[in-house]
Amino acid sequence: MSKGLFISLEGIDGSGKTTLIQHLNRVLEGYPLVNIREPGGTAISEKIREILLNVDNHQITPRTEAFLYAAARSQVVEQLIRPSLEQGKIVLADRYLDSTIAYQGYGRGVDLEFLHTLNYLCTAGTLPDATILLDLEPALGEARRHGKADRLEKEGREFQARVRQGYLQLARQEAERFHVIDASRAFDDVAHDAVEYLQKILVSRGWKPDAG
Ligand code: TYD
C-alpha cells in the first residue's frame, strides 16, 4: 500500500491544465510534491514523447500510438510515480491513463478492452486516488491554444469532441474518482473549485502542510 497521494489532471487540448497545475503548485507549497507530465516525465519517456508529438510521424498507426504512450507511462510509473508514492509524496500528473482511453479509444477508435488491458499492464495497478477533469468545448480549447499545433492537436475539432465525450463517459463510470470542473469559466473560478476539491481530499487523508 502506498503512503502518498496520486492526483491526475485530464482534459482536451487547450483546457487549461498547465495553468491550473502551476497554480496548484503554489497552493501546495510546503507539501512533498512531485510533478509529472505525460507523455514524458523521465528521460526515456521524453524521447518517446518526441516521436509521438512530431508532426512528421503521420504513419504511426492508432495501436502503435497506444503502445508508445503505454511505454512512456510504464517508464514514468516505475522510475518516478511508484517510488514517490512509497516515499509518501504527493504526485501531480498532467495526464495519465484516462488520456489513453479518451484519445486513442474515443478519439481514434482503438478497442476499449484492448486499451484497458494495456493500461493495466503499463501502470501495474498504480491508479490515481483522484482525477480532476477540466471539461471544455473543443472550439474554446482551440481558441485558447497558442504556439504550433502538435500531431494530436492537428486532428481538429471533431476529434477533440470525441475525446471530450470519452472523458465525460469515464467520469460517469468512475464518479467517485473523478471531479469534473466546467473549464469554460474564468480561471479564478476554475482554480477555486480545484483547490477546494484538493483540500477536501488532503484533509480527508489526514494531510497537513509540511507533513511530508
Ligand atoms: P501536450 O503538449 O503535453 O498537451 P497538453 O498540454 O494538452 O497535455 O501533448 C500531449 C498530447 O498527447 C495531447 O494531445 C494528448 C495526447 N495523449 C494521448 O493521445 N494519449 C495519452 O495516453 C496521453 C498521455 C496523451
Residues whose N, C-alpha, C, O or C-beta is under 5 A from the ligand:
A	BS01	TYD	I12 D13 G14 E38 P39 Y69 R95 Y96 S99 T100 Y103 Q104 L152 E153
